[in-house]
């Protein structure tokens, strides 16, 4: 499982997402014959840090799988049930924990 780099001091661009996706896809292709599944987890305050960025990033991934973190989906205002529906064919792991309403409580 990998979460990517921390948040930049500027808005995330399409080029940033392309570069990160290329790295993850390369890792996933390399790891597959070894029986290893490379999985991306979205983490608050990292390069992919909104529903929009997450959706844009996921369109760039084909081999790399998704760890769906339910509390982060809720934090971004993305219905977790909808997230499961949207990414059901990409999910390799689900992370459940409480979200109490503040970023520090995740």
Secondary structure, 3 states (H helix, E strand, C coil): CECCCECCCCCCCHHHHHHHHHHHHHHHHHHHCCCCCCEEECCCCECCCCHHHHHHHHCCCCCCEEEEEHHHHHHCCCCHHHHHHHHCCCEEEEECCCCCCCHHHC
